[in-house]
Amino acid sequence: MKESIHKILLILWILGLVVFNLRDMGTLDPWILNEFRIPRISGSLLSGMGLALSGLMMQTLFRNALAGPFLIGVTPGASLGMALYIFAGSTWGIGFSFLGSSLSSLAGALLALGIQLWLSKGFESPMKLLLVGMVMGFVFSAGIQLLQQFGSAQEIQRFTFWGMGSFEQLKQGDWVLLLLPMLPITMILWLFRRHLDAYLLGDLYAQSSGVSLVKVRMLLILGGAVLAGWITSFAGPIGFVGLVAPHIAKRILQTESHAKILMPTLLWGGALCLSADTLAHHLLAQTVLPVNPITALIGAPVLLYGLLKRSSSAI
């Protein structure tokens, strides 16, 4: 009953935001509505869902509620991949394209997650996990800054605008592309929900239950990194949504069962991203704010609360 009410309230929240953003559709030029307003609304909603799903997979993989694609370096890795493509691509004679930017972000995200897995072997402390992610973020940021020194004004402008995090650049039909990785990954997670629950209880319990640790980890690694890298290539590096959405869903429902938290996690991610985008467009008159600072203001208190809830012995 609690789970159903939770989902209904989230759906009503999302519908309310959609109605608010389309309240003046009767006076808008149909071309503006179809080419800009609807792609932005649908893109922010689906991007939030994808980032939330990626965050849930990261938290399951590390068995840590404070893991997320941004904090553990996956999103900064995707940003480095995009920077390499934008700044080094012209030097190598590679023209900018949607496919190239997407593949570059995916490669950066997978590289970052692979490094994090290698460095965090044996780490049970959430503080160590976060510190490794922060160090990787600093390293990737340093690499991006070095690449910017050799970029042209046009390349720097393109990367800077992309790096602020925005759904403005989404076009009509991009919602289909956003769904391409999300739908199959969501279905696979649902089919493997019992395996993931067993994995959370430890390697020994999972193996005794007949769960293949290799398959589960490969699913979580590839699925989480692909989602984070894919969405980052569209909307830029959106922080904290992947951490906050599954964290809130688990807190409210008081469970880590994937069957119960999968849908609420998706809804929380969509609601948070759509709320941040709405605030970005309506908080100040005649000014559109970047989405990233708004999601950070939402996510930072949740992260601090999660850290403070941890016992000093765990840290």
N, C-alpha and C positions, 0 to 999 in steps of 0.2 A: 504494500500500500504506500509506504514512504517513498519507495523507488518510483512508483507511477506518478505520485504528486510532484516529485522532484522533476521528472521529465516534462510533465505538463507545464509547470511553471517556467522551465527553460524555453520550451517551445513558444509559450505566450510572450516571453521576453524578446525572443528573436523576431516573432511576428510584429510586435510593437515597434521594434527598431526599423523593420522593413517598411511598415506603414509610415513611420515618421520621415524616413528618407524619401518616400515617394508621395508625400502629402501634396506636393505641388505639381504632380505629373500632368494634371489637366492643363496647366499653363505652359508646360515645357515644350520645346520643339521636339517632335518625335525622334529626330536624328540624334539630338543630345541625349535623350532618354535611353535610346537603344545602344548608342556607341560609347557612352560615358557612365551614366548613372547606374543602369542595371548591371553592366559588367563590374563596376566597382563594388556594388552591394553583394552580388553573387560571389565575386572573387574574394572579398574579405571574409565572408561566411565560410566558404570552402577552404580557404587558406588556414583559418583558425582551426577548423576541424582536422585538417591534415597535420598541422603542427601539434595539436593536442594528442593525436594518435601516435605521432612520432615520440612525443614525450612519454606517453604511457609505455611504449616499447622500450625506451631507454631506462625507465624506472624498473621495469620488469627484468631487463637484461642485467642491470647492476644490483638488483634487489634493494633499491634505494629510492625513497620517495623524493629526494632532493636532486635526482638526476634529471637532465633535460637537454635538448639539442643545443641550446645556446650556452648553458653553463659548462657542459663537458666538452665544448670546443667544436661540435659538429657544424653549427651555423657559421662560426668564424672560419672554419675550414672551407665551407661552401663559398664564403666571401673571398677567400684567397684564390680559390679556383676561378671565380668570376674575374678577379683582378688580373690574374695571369692571362686569361682569355682576352680581356679588353686591352691591357697595356702591352703584353708581349705578342698578342695575335697579329697586330699590325706590322710589327717588326719581322715576323715570320711570313708575312703575306697572307694572313688568314682574315677574311672579311667577317664582320659581325653578323651573326644569324641566331635565330631562336634555338635551333638544334645545338649549335656550338656552345651557347651560353648555358643551356640546360645540362649538357654533358659535362661541361667544366665544373659547374656547381656540384653535380653528383660526385664527380671524381674527388673534389676537395672534401666533401662531406664524408665519403668513405675512407679517405686517407686519415682524416682527423679522428674518426671513430676507431680505426685500426691502431693508431698511435695511443689513444686513450686506453684501449683494452690492454695493450702491451705494457704501458706504464703503470696501470692500476692493478696489476696482478697482486693478489694478496691484500689489497686495501679494503678494509671493512669500515673504516671511518669515513663518514660523509664529509668531514672537513678536508681530508686528504683528497677525496674525489673532486671536491670543488677547487682545491688549490691546483691540482693537475690541470683541470679545465681552464682556470684563470691563466696559468703559465702558458698553456697552448694558445689561448686567446691573445696574450701579449706577443708571442712569437709570430703568430699569423698577422697581427696588426703591424708589427715591424716590417714583415715582408711586404705587406700592402703599401706601406709608406715609402719603402725603397722603390717599388715599382712605379709609384706615382711621380717620383722624381724624373723618370724617363718618359712620362706620358705627355701627349699633346694636350692642349687646352680642351679640345673636344672630348678626348678620352677621359680626362679628369672630371669634366662636367657630367658625362654620362655615368661614371662610376659613383660620383658624389650623390647625384640624385637617386640612383638605385640604392645606395647604402643607407639613405635616410629611412627606408622602409615606407612603402606607399603602394596603394592599390590603384592609383591614378592611371598607370600605364597599361592596365589590363584592357583587353579589347573584347569585342563581341565574339562569343564562341570560346573564349579562354576557359570558361567554367568546365567545358568538356575535357580540355587538356588537364585541368587540375584534378578531375575525377579519375583520369586514366590509371594512376598508380593507387589512388586511395580506395577505390571500390574493391579491387582484388585483394589488397592487403587487409582491408577490414573483414572481408569474407574469410580469408585464411586465418586471421586471428580468432574469429568466432568459431571456426572449425577446430582450432587447436586450443580453445579456452581452458579445457581441463588440463592439458599438458602444461600450459603456462602457469596455472594455479599450483600444480605439483612442483614446477621449477622454482617457484617462489619459496617453497619449504626447504630447499637445499638440494645439492647434487645427489646425496645418498638417497633421499626420499624419492627424488624424481627418477633415478635409475631403478630403484626397487619397484616403482610404479610402471615400469616399462617405457619411460620417456627417453627419447634419444636427445642427449644434451647437445650433441653437435647440430642436429637439425633445428632444435629450438633456438640455439644461439645464432645460427646462420640466418634464420627467419627474422629474429629481432635485430640483428646487425644490419642486414641488407634492407629490410623493410623500413627501419627507423631512419637510416641514412638516406635512402632513396627519397622518402617523403620530405625530410628536412631540406635536402639539396634541391629537389624539384620545386618546392614552394618558394625557397629562397631565390631561385633563378627568376621567378615571376615577380615577387613582391619585395625583394630585398631581405636583409637580415632582420626578421621580426623576433624580438627577444621576449623571454619569460612566459609566453603563452603555452609552450610545450611543457613547462614546469608547473604552471599554476593550474591549468585545467584538470589534469588527472589528480593533482593534489587535493583540490577542492572537492572533487567527486568522491574521493576516498574518505575524506574527513566527514562529509555530510552523510554518506551512506554507511560509514563505519565498517567498511569491508574492502578487501582487495580482490574479491572474486571478479574475474574478467567478464563473466556472463552478466554481472550486475553493473559494473562500472564502465563498460565499453561505450554504450550509447550515451550515458550522462557525460562522459569525457568528451565525446564528439560535440555534444550540444554546448558544453561549457566553452570549448575552444572556439566554436562559431560565435557564441554570444559575446565572448571577450573581444575577439578581433573586430566584429561588427560594431560593438560599443566603442572601441578605440577609434575606429574609422569615423564613426558618427561624431565623436567628440572632436576629432581632428578637423572636421569640416564646419562644426557649428559652435565650438567653444569661443572663438574670436570672430567678430564680424569681418568679412572680406579677407580672411586669412585662412589658409589651409596649413595645418601643422603636420609635421611628420608623425607617423604612427608609432615609431620606436620609442620615443620618450614617454608616450602615454602608456604603452604596455609595460615599460619599466616602472613607472609610478604605481601601477597596479600590482606588478609581480614582486617588486622588492620587499614590500611589507610581508607578503606571504612567505618569501624565502627566509626573512629574519625570524618570523614566527616559527617556521619549521626548524630552524637551527636552535632557537631558544628552547624548543620542546625536547630536544635531544639531551640526554643526560651527559654530564661532563665526562663520565667514564667512556661513553661511546665516542666522544670527540678526542 
